[in-house]
C-alpha cells in the first residue's frame, strides 16, 4: 500500500504556537517510506516568500520552517506545488517569489525535486512512484499569471509552446494506462464553492459575506451582481476566468479518456470529493481556514471544516478515500468520511 496525505492552503497556519492542522497531520503521518505528503499550493500567506529585505520575509520563513519541523520524523516523500499566493497573489513579479520559495524549500528538505514543477514552468511533471502509481504535477497558476511566465528549454521548462503541455500530458497518461494516476494542481477543475461560482441566497442578499462571514450589509438585487460576475466572468482566481477556462476545458476532455483518474487541488478552503465522468476530483484546501460548500448532483462529500484528505493506494489498484478533520477534544481528529474511489 502507498499512502498520501493531501494538504492544501496551509500558508496561514499559526506562527508562534502549535497549529492544530499541523498537529493533526503529525498524528497521522504514515510510518512507512511508501508514502507521501503533498502540499497543494498557497504554502505561504499572504504573498509567498518575499525578498530578504521585505518586512514579511521573517514571517514567511517561519511558515515554511514550521512545515519542515512538523515533518522532521517523516521518512516518505514530500511534495510542494505552487498556488496563486505563492506567486505574490498573481502580481507581475510573481515569478521572483515562486523561484525564491522553490530554492528555499528544496534546500531545506535537501531534495531538488521537492518543489514541482520546477522553475515556475507549467509542467506536466511526471513522478513515478511505483509500478502501480504515478503522480503528475501541473502548475495551474501559470495559466492565469500576470507578467513573466517561463516556457521553453532556455527557461528550464520541458515544453516550448502551450499546445505542447497538452500533448505531453496525454503522452504521460497513455503510457501509464495500467496504473493509478494522481494529477495535482492548485486550482480545482470542479468546485461547489466560491471559486466554482456556487452561491447561496445569503450571498445574493449579503454579497460581502463572500469575503467576511459577518459582513451582513444587505444589498438585495444589486447584491446579486457580484456573485453573478464571479460565476460567469470570474476574477483571476476563479474557475470561470477566461484563461483558466482554456485549461479546464482541455483537461476535462483529456481526463475523460482515462477512467479512474484522480485530480487533487486546493484553493477552495474546504474539503470536497466530486465524482464525474468516471474521474475523481478532490479539493483539500482547508489547512488554514474553512469556508462554505454547497451540495451538487456529482458531490460524494463536502464539508466546511479544517482538515485534509488521505488516500490509500492498494496493489490491486483500489483506492480508499478518507477525510480527517480537526477536533478540539481529540488530538487524532475525527475521521468524518471514508469510501472507495471509482
C-alpha positions in Angstrom: 0.0 0.0 0.0 1.1 3.6 -0.7 -0.4 6.3 1.5 -0.8 10.0 0.6 -1.8 13.0 2.7 -3.2 15.9 0.6 -2.9 19.2 2.4 -3.8 22.5 0.7 -3.6 26.2 1.5 -1.5 25.7 4.7 0.2 29.1 4.3 -1.8 30.7 7.1 -1.0 28.3 9.8 -0.3 29.6 13.3 3.2 31.0 13.6 4.3 31.0 17.2 2.1 28.4 18.8 1.3 24.8 17.8 -1.1 24.8 14.8 -4.0 22.4 15.1 -3.8 21.2 11.5 -0.1 20.5 11.5 -0.5 18.7 14.9 -3.3 16.6 13.3 -1.0 15.9 10.3 1.8 14.8 12.6 -0.5 12.3 14.4 -1.4 10.7 11.0 1.9 10.8 9.3 2.5 7.4 7.7 5.2 5.3 9.4 6.2 3.6 6.1 8.5 5.1 3.5 5.9 4.1 0.9 4.0 7.3 1.5 3.9 11.0 0.6 2.7 14.3 2.0 1.6 16.7 -0.8 1.1 20.4 -0.2 -1.3 21.7 -2.8 -0.2 25.3 -3.0 -0.7 28.6 -1.2 2.1 27.4 1.1 2.9 30.9 2.4 0.4 33.6 3.1 -0.1 36.4 2.2 2.2 36.6 -0.8 4.7 33.8 -0.9 8.4 34.2 0.0 9.4 37.8 -0.3 13.0 39.1 -0.7 15.2 39.1 2.3 14.8 42.9 2.7 11.0 42.7 2.8 9.3 43.2 6.2 7.3 40.0 5.7 10.3 37.8 5.0 10.8 36.6 8.6 7.2 35.7 8.9 7.2 33.8 5.6 10.3 31.8 6.7 8.6 30.9 9.9 5.7 29.4 8.0 8.0 27.2 5.9 10.1 26.2 8.8 7.0 25.1 10.8 6.1 22.8 7.9 9.6 21.4 8.0 9.6 20.8 11.7 6.2 19.0 11.5 7.8 16.6 9.0 11.0 16.1 10.9 10.5 12.4 11.5 8.6 11.6 8.3 10.5 9.2 6.0 8.3 9.3 3.0 8.2 11.7 0.0 7.4 15.4 0.5 6.0 17.5 -2.4 5.1 21.1 -2.7 3.3 22.8 -5.6 2.6 26.5 -6.0 -0.6 28.4 -5.7 -1.6 32.0 -6.5 -0.5 33.3 -3.2 3.0 31.8 -3.7 3.2 33.9 -6.9 2.7 37.1 -4.9 -1.0 36.8 -5.4 -0.6 36.7 -9.2 1.2 40.1 -9.5 3.6 40.7 -12.3 6.7 39.9 -10.3 5.3 36.6 -9.1 8.0 34.5 -10.8 10.6 36.0 -8.4 8.5 34.9 -5.4 8.0 31.4 -6.6 11.6 30.8 -7.5 12.7 32.0 -4.1 10.2 29.6 -2.5 11.4 26.7 -4.7 15.1 27.3 -3.8 14.4 27.7 -0.1 12.2 24.6 0.2 14.4 22.4 -1.9 17.4 23.3 0.2 15.5 22.9 3.4 14.3 19.4 2.5 17.6 18.5 0.8 15.9 17.4 -2.4 15.9 19.3 -5.7 12.5 17.8 -6.7 10.5 18.7 -3.6 9.0 21.7 -5.3 7.4 20.9 -8.6 7.0 21.7 -11.4 10.4 23.4 -11.2 11.3 26.9 -12.3 7.7 28.2 -12.5 7.1 26.0 -15.6 3.6 24.9 -16.5 4.5 21.2 -16.3 3.4 18.5 -16.6 5.9 16.9 -14.3 5.8 13.1 -14.1 6.8 11.4 -10.8 6.9 7.6 -11.0 6.1 6.3 -7.5 6.0 2.5 -8.3 4.6 0.1 -10.9 1.1 0.9 -9.7 1.0 4.6 -9.2 2.2 7.8 -10.9 1.8 11.4 -9.8 1.6 14.2 -12.4 2.1 17.8 -11.2 0.8 20.8 -13.1 1.2 24.5 -12.5 -2.4 25.9 -12.8 -1.2 29.4 -11.7 1.0 29.6 -14.8 -2.2 29.8 -17.0 -3.6 32.9 -15.3 -0.4 34.6 -14.1 0.3 38.2 -14.9 3.8 39.2 -16.1 6.5 36.8 -17.0 5.6 33.1 -17.3 8.5 30.8 -18.1 8.3 28.4 -21.0 11.0 26.8 -23.3 14.2 24.9 -22.6 16.1 28.2 -22.1 13.9 28.8 -19.0 14.4 25.2 -17.7 10.9 24.0 -19.0 10.2 20.9 -21.0 7.8 22.5 -23.4 8.2 25.2 -26.0 4.5 26.1 -26.6 1.2 26.0 -24.7 0.0 23.2 -27.0 2.9 21.1 -26.0 1.6 21.0 -22.5 -1.5 19.0 -23.5 0.5 16.8 -25.9 2.9 15.9 -23.1 0.1 15.3 -20.7 -1.6 12.9 -23.0 1.6 11.0 -23.7 2.2 10.6 -19.9 -1.3 9.4 -19.3 -1.2 7.0 -22.3 2.0 5.2 -21.1 0.5 4.9 -17.6 -2.8 3.4 -18.6 -2.3 0.4 -16.4 -1.6 2.4 -13.3 -3.5 4.7 -10.9 -2.9 8.3 -11.9 -2.9 11.2 -9.4 -2.8 14.6 -11.0 -2.1 17.5 -8.6 -2.7 21.2 -9.3 -3.7 24.2 -7.1 -6.9 25.2 -8.9 -9.8 22.8 -9.0 -11.5 21.5 -12.1 -14.9 21.4 -10.4 -16.0 23.1 -7.2 -19.2 23.6 -5.2 -17.9 26.7 -3.5 -16.9 30.3 -4.2 -14.3 29.9 -6.9 -16.6 27.5 -8.7 -19.4 30.1 -8.9 -21.7 28.3 -6.4 -23.5 30.7 -4.1 -26.4 30.6 -1.6 -29.3 33.0 -1.3 -27.3 34.6 1.6 -24.5 35.6 -0.8 -27.0 37.4 -3.1 -28.6 39.3 -0.3 -25.4 40.0 1.6 -22.7 39.8 -1.1 -19.8 40.9 1.2 -20.2 37.7 3.2 -18.3 36.1 0.3 -15.2 37.7 1.9 -16.1 38.2 5.5 -18.5 35.9 7.3 -20.1 38.7 9.4 -20.3 41.3 6.7 -24.1 41.5 6.8 -24.7 44.6 4.7 -27.9 44.0 2.8 -27.8 44.7 -0.9 -30.9 42.9 -2.4 -31.0 42.7 -6.2 -27.9 44.9 -6.6 -26.0 42.4 -4.4 -26.5 39.7 -6.9 -24.2 41.4 -9.4 -21.1 40.3 -7.6 -21.9 36.6 -7.3 -23.1 36.6 -10.9 -20.0 38.3 -12.1 -17.8 35.8 -10.2 -19.8 32.9 -11.6 -19.9 33.8 -15.3 -16.9 36.1 -15.9 -14.6 35.3 -13.0 -11.9 37.1 -11.1 -8.4 35.9 -12.0 -8.6 33.2 -9.3 -12.0 31.9 -10.3 -12.7 28.8 -12.4 -14.7 30.9 -14.8 -11.8 33.2 -15.6 -11.3 33.1 -19.4 -7.7 32.0 -19.3 -8.4 29.3 -16.7 -11.4 28.1 -18.8 -9.0 27.3 -21.6 -7.1 24.9 -19.3 -10.2 23.4 -17.6 -11.9 22.6 -20.9 -8.9 20.8 -22.3 -8.1 19.0 -19.1 -11.7 17.7 -18.9 -11.5 16.4 -22.4 -8.3 14.6 -21.7 -9.3 13.2 -18.3 -12.5 11.7 -19.7 -10.3 9.3 -21.8 -8.8 7.9 -18.6 -11.4 6.4 -16.2 -10.3 6.3 -12.6 -8.0 9.3 -12.8 -7.7 11.3 -9.6 -7.3 15.1 -9.7 -6.4 16.8 -6.4 -6.4 20.5 -5.8 -6.6 23.1 -3.0 -7.6 26.8 -3.5 -11.1 26.4 -2.0 -10.9 26.5 1.8 -13.0 23.4 2.3 -13.0 19.6 1.7 -14.8 18.2 -1.4 -15.0 14.9 -3.3 -16.7 15.0 -6.6 -17.1 12.1 -9.0 -17.8 13.0 -12.6 -17.4 11.3 -15.9 -15.7 8.3 -14.2 -13.0 10.6 -12.8 -12.4 11.6 -9.1 -12.0 15.2 -8.2 -10.7 16.2 -4.7 -10.4 19.6 -3.1 -8.3 19.5 0.1 -7.7 23.2 0.8 -8.8 23.5 4.4 -5.5 23.6 6.2 -5.7 27.2 7.4 -9.4 28.1 7.3 -12.8 26.7 6.4 -15.4 28.3 4.1 -18.8 27.2 2.8 -19.5 24.4 0.4 -22.9 23.5 -1.2 -24.2 20.2 -2.4 -24.4 19.1 -6.0 -25.5 16.2 -8.2 -22.0 14.8 -8.5 -20.8 15.5 -5.0 -19.9 12.5 -2.9 -18.7 14.5 0.1 -18.3 18.1 1.1 -17.7 19.9 4.4 -16.6 23.3 5.7 -14.1 22.3 8.3 -10.3 22.3 8.8 -8.7 19.1 7.8 -7.3 17.0 4.9 -7.8 14.0 2.6 -5.9 10.8 3.0 -5.6 8.4 0.0 -4.6 4.7 0.3 -3.4 3.1 -2.9 -3.5 -0.7 -2.8 -1.7 -3.2 -5.0 -4.9 -4.3 -6.7 -5.4 -0.6 -7.8 -8.2 0.0 -5.4 -8.1 3.4 -3.7 -9.6 4.2 -0.3 -10.5 7.8 0.4 -10.6 9.2 4.0 -11.2 12.7 5.4 -9.8 13.8 8.7 -10.9 17.0 10.4 -9.7 18.9 13.4 -11.4 18.0 16.7 -10.6 20.3 19.7 -11.3 17.4 22.1 -9.3 14.8 20.3 -5.7 15.2 19.0 -6.3 12.4 16.5 -9.1 14.5 15.0 -12.3 12.9 13.6 -12.5 10.5 10.7 -15.6 12.0 9.1 -15.6 10.3 5.7 -14.3 7.1 4.2 -15.1 5.4 0.9 -13.7 3.8 -2.2 -12.9 5.6 -5.5 -14.1 4.6 -8.9 
